[in-house]
Amino acid sequence: MSQRQRHIAIVTETFPPEINGVANTLGKLCEGLRQRGHRLSVVRPGQRKAVATNDAAQNLAESVVAVPGFPIPGYADLQFGLARPRRLIKAWKKNRPDIVYVATEGPLGLVALNAARKLQIPVCSGFHTNFHSYSRHYGYGFLERMIVSYLRWFHNRTQLTLVPTRRMQNRLNGLGIRPVSVWSRGVDCDRFTPSKRDPALRKSWGVGERDLAVIYVGRLAAEKNLQLAVTAFERLRHIHPRARFILVGDGPMSKKLQERHGDYVFCGMQCGEDLARHYASADLFLFPSKTETFGNVVTEAMASGLAVVAFDDGAASEHVRSEANGIKVPLDDHGAFVDASLRLADQPSLVSHLRSQARLDALDIHWPSLIEQFENIVFNLHYRETRHAPKQSVSIL
């Protein structure tokens, strides 16, 4: 049974129908909180016309404050937002939230944090993206320490920071960020299911019934460590020449990869039922990224009945049990990642076992229970913070 109705303001630089892990998570969060009777308002950058005309975000929030947005360097399809504090203060004085959840730490998140503090509204932050780690892959590695300092300063000005795994909780504690609580991610097992395997799609990839379809789903970008997946596949197809590598996603590395590997199958960005068919129609899922806070694609692959090879980090650290429902390898061992990929290619009986168990385990990763957990965390925080908050008048800047 839901707690009494509350008003939650979510501040984010990305939101559905944009396609990425943060937007997908926030979409599920908003949907779940509204189903439990709460009021949602969202502050985000204005979306590009092609995105904004998509109706996927309808009914996720009662109100949306769209602020000016500018492309993020290296991520032209995403934006950071800019807003004057007085605009948010005015909006929140008129329709005061019980709590503000800041999902991204960019300029918009900072303005929202300052506005909420002036209004004495409790603020909870989310750590959704390892921006400090990304800097190494875009020629800004020299800024990593500065970015870490900013993230520590930012999150320590909020009452609580939420992370998706216990390992990430320990990492943030090690960076001096406190308090930190774990709020994980669910997976939609009705959408992502082995039953959506499509022989016609496999045929379009050039994959026969008994051939091996190796898939990667995610952004085609430097921070995803894609060269390792390429290395693993190239080794694999020396033994299994009919295997095909399927890449689902887009990003700055897309053109270079297509030029170098014209025989790979590049499917571009997929979503909804089409994405589910792509997952279910493959056999092995290679996920070489080492910069994830979670990695929703890992649990989506498990729900789709794929044999997963991933590093012992993010979602894999929480949900993959080596030799039982997938294979995870130590973060610093690239050789083990390649070896695991080759091993699965040569052991169809093991692959069959891992695929079946991955699906069964994914059925236990429920979004409804995680929405209830989020509700309990943030509303307990609201109660604790407001119970002792002194009264204070606020002027609009």
C-alpha positions as semicolon CSV with decimal commas, in nm:
position;residue;x (nm);y (nm);z (nm)
1;M;0,000;0,000;0,000
2;S;0,142;0,340;-0,101
3;Q;0,221;0,610;0,150
4;R;0,015;0,929;0,137
5;Q;0,039;1,128;-0,184
6;R;0,353;1,335;-0,224
7;H;0,487;1,575;-0,482
8;I;0,830;1,478;-0,620
9;A;1,023;1,712;-0,850
10;I;1,274;1,534;-1,073
11;V;1,556;1,738;-1,223
12;T;1,746;1,580;-1,508
13;E;1,941;1,660;-1,822
14;T;1,787;1,361;-2,003
15;F;1,437;1,219;-2,000
16;P;1,217;0,993;-2,216
17;P;1,169;0,960;-2,505
18;E;1,547;1,003;-2,525
19;I;1,717;0,663;-2,529
20;N;1,984;0,599;-2,267
21;G;2,014;0,431;-1,930
22;V;1,935;0,741;-1,724
23;A;1,626;0,832;-1,927
24;N;1,500;0,472;-1,919
25;T;1,544;0,453;-1,541
26;L;1,367;0,785;-1,483
27;G;1,083;0,679;-1,710
28;K;1,026;0,364;-1,505
29;L;1,059;0,563;-1,180
30;C;0,800;0,821;-1,286
31;E;0,563;0,557;-1,415
32;G;0,587;0,359;-1,093
33;L;0,551;0,657;-0,860
34;R;0,244;0,783;-1,046
35;Q;0,087;0,437;-1,027
36;R;0,139;0,458;-0,650
37;G;-0,056;0,785;-0,637
38;H;0,220;1,047;-0,623
39;R;0,244;1,373;-0,818
40;L;0,546;1,416;-1,044
41;S;0,693;1,731;-1,193
42;V;1,002;1,731;-1,414
43;V;1,263;1,997;-1,490
44;R;1,468;1,917;-1,802
45;P;1,623;2,079;-2,110
46;G;1,394;2,130;-2,408
47;Q;1,419;1,830;-2,638
48;R;1,492;1,827;-3,008
49;K;1,183;1,835;-3,227
50;A;1,233;1,479;-3,355
51;V;1,252;1,355;-2,996
52;A;0,981;1,576;-2,849
53;T;0,722;1,462;-3,106
54;N;0,756;1,105;-2,977
55;D;0,466;1,036;-2,738
56;A;0,660;0,787;-2,524
57;A;0,694;1,037;-2,237
58;Q;0,326;1,123;-2,211
59;N;0,167;1,071;-1,869
60;L;0,502;1,038;-1,690
61;A;0,463;1,373;-1,512
62;E;0,185;1,621;-1,438
63;S;0,400;1,917;-1,533
64;V;0,728;1,976;-1,717
65;V;0,951;2,282;-1,693
66;A;1,160;2,286;-2,012
67;V;1,474;2,501;-1,993
68;P;1,725;2,596;-2,266
69;G;1,958;2,311;-2,359
70;F;2,299;2,292;-2,524
71;P;2,479;1,983;-2,666
72;I;2,726;1,804;-2,439
73;P;3,072;1,784;-2,604
74;G;3,122;1,430;-2,734
75;Y;2,751;1,355;-2,675
76;A;2,577;1,572;-2,933
77;D;2,252;1,379;-2,889
78;L;2,239;1,477;-2,520
79;Q;2,215;1,823;-2,367
80;F;2,295;2,010;-2,051
81;G;2,036;2,257;-1,926
82;L;2,058;2,616;-1,811
83;A;1,807;2,796;-1,592
84;R;1,794;3,096;-1,362
85;P;1,745;3,006;-0,995
86;R;1,455;3,249;-0,971
87;R;1,260;3,053;-1,232
88;L;1,271;2,733;-1,027
89;I;1,212;2,918;-0,699
90;K;0,905;3,082;-0,845
91;A;0,773;2,752;-0,985
92;W;0,837;2,564;-0,661
93;K;0,684;2,836;-0,441
94;K;0,370;2,810;-0,652
95;N;0,367;2,430;-0,653
96;R;0,598;2,323;-0,371
97;P;0,750;1,973;-0,397
98;D;0,786;1,759;-0,087
99;I;1,127;1,650;-0,215
100;V;1,356;1,722;-0,511
101;Y;1,542;1,437;-0,680
102;V;1,840;1,565;-0,882
103;A;1,938;1,291;-1,124
104;T;2,223;1,470;-1,305
105;E;2,500;1,689;-1,166
106;G;2,530;1,937;-1,455
107;P;2,449;2,310;-1,456
108;L;2,075;2,245;-1,432
109;G;2,122;2,013;-1,134
110;L;2,333;2,274;-0,957
111;V;2,073;2,548;-1,010
112;A;1,802;2,315;-0,882
113;L;2,008;2,220;-0,578
114;N;2,062;2,584;-0,486
115;A;1,695;2,670;-0,542
116;A;1,576;2,379;-0,327
117;R;1,817;2,470;-0,048
118;K;1,688;2,829;-0,045
119;L;1,333;2,697;-0,016
120;Q;1,441;2,438;0,245
121;I;1,311;2,151;0,035
122;P;1,497;1,824;0,102
123;V;1,719;1,719;-0,190
124;C;1,815;1,365;-0,283
125;S;2,066;1,313;-0,564
126;G;2,133;1,021;-0,795
127;F;2,472;0,905;-0,919
128;H;2,376;0,769;-1,260
129;T;2,689;0,831;-1,470
130;N;3,065;0,801;-1,413
131;F;3,150;1,135;-1,576
132;H;3,490;1,146;-1,407
133;S;3,582;0,814;-1,571
134;Y;3,447;0,926;-1,909
135;S;3,693;1,218;-1,914
136;R;3,982;0,977;-1,981
137;H;3,824;0,866;-2,309
138;Y;3,763;1,212;-2,452
139;G;4,103;1,374;-2,403
140;Y;4,011;1,539;-2,073
141;G;4,182;1,298;-1,835
142;F;4,374;1,587;-1,680
143;L;4,039;1,717;-1,550
144;E;3,944;1,396;-1,370
145;R;4,057;1,509;-1,024
146;M;3,873;1,840;-1,068
147;I;3,557;1,658;-1,176
148;V;3,579;1,426;-0,874
149;S;3,617;1,729;-0,645
150;Y;3,309;1,888;-0,799
151;L;3,105;1,567;-0,769
152;R;3,206;1,531;-0,403
153;W;3,112;1,894;-0,331
154;F;2,783;1,862;-0,522
155;H;2,660;1,537;-0,368
156;N;2,764;1,631;-0,016
157;R;2,534;1,934;-0,039
158;T;2,237;1,698;-0,083
159;Q;2,083;1,506;0,204
160;L;2,143;1,168;0,038
161;T;2,294;1,019;-0,279
162;L;2,146;0,708;-0,438
163;V;2,356;0,457;-0,634
164;P;2,250;0,133;-0,807
165;T;2,502;-0,112;-0,656
166;R;2,685;-0,183;-0,331
167;R;3,014;-0,163;-0,517
168;M;2,930;0,189;-0,635
169;Q;2,831;0,279;-0,278
170;N;3,176;0,177;-0,160
171;R;3,343;0,373;-0,440
172;L;3,159;0,693;-0,357
173;N;3,235;0,650;0,011
174;G;3,600;0,617;-0,092
175;L;3,571;0,948;-0,279
176;G;3,441;1,114;0,038
177;I;3,074;1,126;-0,066
178;R;2,831;1,056;0,221
179;P;2,567;0,948;0,299
180;V;2,512;0,704;0,013
181;S;2,231;0,448;-0,014
182;V;2,169;0,174;-0,270
183;W;1,867;0,195;-0,498
184;S;1,899;-0,063;-0,773
185;R;1,726;-0,107;-1,110
186;G;1,458;-0,344;-1,230
187;V;1,398;-0,504;-1,568
188;D;1,078;-0,544;-1,770
189;C;1,056;-0,919;-1,818
190;D;0,732;-0,890;-2,014
191;R;0,906;-0,682;-2,280
192;F;1,243;-0,857;-2,272
193;T;1,176;-1,226;-2,313
194;P;1,314;-1,523;-2,512
195;S;0,971;-1,567;-2,669
196;K;1,046;-1,274;-2,901
197;R;1,320;-1,464;-3,082
198;D;1,268;-1,394;-3,454
199;P;1,406;-1,639;-3,714
200;A;1,338;-1,384;-3,990
201;L;1,552;-1,125;-3,812
202;R;1,832;-1,377;-3,768
203;K;1,810;-1,457;-4,138
204;S;1,842;-1,088;-4,222
205;W;2,165;-1,088;-4,020
206;G;2,295;-1,381;-4,224
207;V;2,267;-1,616;-3,925
208;G;2,133;-1,968;-3,964
209;E;1,942;-2,162;-3,701
210;R;2,259;-2,327;-3,565
211;D;2,495;-2,033;-3,624
212;L;2,616;-1,805;-3,347
213;A;2,482;-1,449;-3,319
214;V;2,702;-1,245;-3,086
215;I;2,543;-0,914;-2,982
216;Y;2,642;-0,586;-2,819
217;V;2,376;-0,334;-2,718
218;G;2,472;0,016;-2,610
219;R;2,636;0,337;-2,712
220;L;2,911;0,303;-2,973
221;A;3,158;0,521;-2,787
222;A;3,514;0,510;-2,655
223;E;3,418;0,476;-2,288
224;K;3,237;0,148;-2,363
225;N;3,568;-0,037;-2,426
226;L;3,431;-0,170;-2,755
227;Q;3,770;-0,269;-2,896
228;L;3,779;-0,553;-2,644
229;A;3,448;-0,690;-2,773
230;V;3,586;-0,665;-3,128
231;T;3,900;-0,854;-3,022
232;A;3,694;-1,126;-2,854
233;F;3,470;-1,166;-3,158
234;E;3,759;-1,178;-3,404
235;R;3,920;-1,457;-3,200
236;L;3,585;-1,635;-3,180
237;R;3,516;-1,635;-3,551
238;H;3,853;-1,786;-3,632
239;I;3,700;-2,099;-3,477
240;H;3,339;-2,033;-3,585
241;P;3,360;-1,856;-3,923
242;R;2,980;-1,841;-3,964
243;A;2,936;-1,637;-3,643
244;R;2,814;-1,280;-3,687
245;F;2,864;-0,975;-3,466
246;I;2,549;-0,768;-3,418
247;L;2,586;-0,412;-3,285
248;V;2,274;-0,231;-3,166
249;G;2,320;0,137;-3,087
250;D;2,477;0,453;-3,219
251;G;2,748;0,696;-3,118
252;P;3,072;0,868;-3,219
253;M;3,252;0,539;-3,299
254;S;2,981;0,416;-3,535
255;K;3,137;0,544;-3,858
256;K;3,488;0,421;-3,776
257;L;3,363;0,076;-3,678
258;Q;3,163;0,042;-3,998
259;E;3,463;0,144;-4,206
260;R;3,690;-0,112;-4,036
261;H;3,439;-0,395;-4,001
262;G;3,201;-0,378;-4,293
263;D;3,096;-0,739;-4,239
264;Y;2,954;-0,666;-3,893
265;V;2,578;-0,607;-3,867
266;F;2,508;-0,249;-3,757
267;C;2,145;-0,217;-3,653
268;G;2,149;0,142;-3,527
269;M;1,936;0,258;-3,236
270;Q;1,652;0,025;-3,146
271;C;1,382;0,065;-2,882
272;G;1,067;-0,097;-2,751
273;E;0,956;-0,419;-2,917
274;D;1,224;-0,392;-3,188
275;L;1,498;-0,384;-2,924
276;A;1,342;-0,682;-2,749
277;R;1,343;-0,881;-3,076
278;H;1,712;-0,799;-3,133
279;Y;1,810;-0,922;-2,788
280;A;1,604;-1,240;-2,807
281;S;1,729;-1,329;-3,154
282;A;2,095;-1,341;-3,045
283;D;2,288;-1,605;-2,849
284;L;2,583;-1,443;-2,669
285;F;2,590;-1,095;-2,518
286;L;2,932;-0,929;-2,486
287;F;2,947;-0,627;-2,258
288;P;3,305;-0,496;-2,226
289;S;3,231;-0,164;-2,055
290;K;3,413;-0,079;-1,733
291;T;3,262;0,268;-1,678
292;E;2,903;0,178;-1,589
293;T;2,726;0,276;-1,270
294;F;2,483;-0,005;-1,348
295;G;2,431;-0,107;-1,712
296;N;2,063;-0,183;-1,771
297;V;2,153;-0,375;-2,087
298;V;2,298;-0,657;-1,876
299;T;1,969;-0,734;-1,702
300;E;1,777;-0,682;-2,028
301;A;2,003;-0,940;-2,192
302;M;1,949;-1,180;-1,901
303;A;1,572;-1,136;-1,924
304;S;1,597;-1,208;-2,297
305;G;1,768;-1,539;-2,223
306;L;2,121;-1,456;-2,341
307;A;2,452;-1,591;-2,213
308;V;2,625;-1,281;-2,078
309;V;2,999;-1,211;-2,063
310;A;3,077;-0,897;-1,860
311;F;3,322;-0,753;-1,612
312;D;3,255;-0,794;-1,240
313;D;3,107;-0,448;-1,206
314;G;2,773;-0,267;-1,223
315;A;2,472;-0,489;-1,288
316;A;2,695;-0,792;-1,346
317;S;2,847;-0,758;-0,999
318;E;2,498;-0,774;-0,849
319;H;2,315;-1,018;-1,074
320;V;2,556;-1,238;-1,270
321;R;2,674;-1,555;-1,095
322;S;2,967;-1,700;-1,287
323;E;2,907;-2,043;-1,431
324;A;2,544;-2,028;-1,308
325;N;2,364;-1,759;-1,512
326;G;2,648;-1,594;-1,707
327;I;3,019;-1,528;-1,679
328;K;3,180;-1,226;-1,513
329;V;3,553;-1,162;-1,505
330;P;3,782;-0,938;-1,296
331;L;3,788;-0,572;-1,401
332;D;4,158;-0,570;-1,483
333;D;4,164;-0,898;-1,680
334;H;4,095;-0,838;-2,050
335;G;4,235;-1,180;-2,135
336;A;3,975;-1,348;-1,915
337;F;3,699;-1,161;-2,102
338;V;3,824;-1,297;-2,436
339;D;3,871;-1,647;-2,293
340;A;3,517;-1,650;-2,151
341;S;3,376;-1,551;-2,490
342;L;3,568;-1,832;-2,663
343;R;3,465;-2,083;-2,400
344;L;3,095;-2,013;-2,448
345;A;3,131;-2,034;-2,823
346;D;3,269;-2,387;-2,781
347;Q;3,029;-2,515;-2,514
348;P;2,668;-2,505;-2,640
349;S;2,543;-2,708;-2,344
350;L;2,686;-2,451;-2,100
351;V;2,535;-2,169;-2,306
352;S;2,196;-2,340;-2,294
353;H;2,215;-2,371;-1,915
354;L;2,328;-2,010;-1,864
355;R;2,054;-1,876;-2,090
356;S;1,779;-2,062;-1,904
357;Q;1,905;-1,962;-1,559
358;A;1,962;-1,599;-1,663
359;R;1,596;-1,572;-1,759
360;L;1,480;-1,731;-1,433
361;D;1,697;-1,499;-1,224
362;A;1,585;-1,190;-1,415
363;L;1,225;-1,268;-1,321
364;D;1,317;-1,180;-0,961
365;I;1,439;-0,828;-1,048
366;H;1,108;-0,647;-1,004
367;W;1,051;-0,278;-1,080
368;P;0,747;-0,249;-0,845
369;S;0,948;-0,349;-0,537
370;L;1,226;-0,106;-0,634
371;I;0,976;0,179;-0,680
372;E;0,846;0,108;-0,330
373;Q;1,204;0,110;-0,201
374;F;1,267;0,451;-0,363
375;E;0,946;0,580;-0,210
376;N;1,048;0,466;0,138
377;I;1,399;0,610;0,109
378;V;1,306;0,958;-0,011
379;F;0,994;1,003;0,200
380;N;1,171;0,894;0,516
381;L;1,431;1,153;0,423
382;H;1,158;1,414;0,375
383;Y;1,011;1,335;0,715
384;R;1,349;1,351;0,888
385;E;1,459;1,675;0,722
386;T;1,133;1,870;0,750
387;R;1,054;1,765;1,105
388;H;1,333;1,982;1,244
389;A;1,369;2,244;0,966
390;P;1,345;2,606;1,095
391;K;1,101;2,843;0,930
392;Q;1,263;3,092;0,694
393;S;1,132;3,348;0,450
394;V;1,264;3,326;0,093
395;S;1,306;3,604;-0,163
396;I;1,310;3,542;-0,536
397;L;1,652;3,621;-0,681
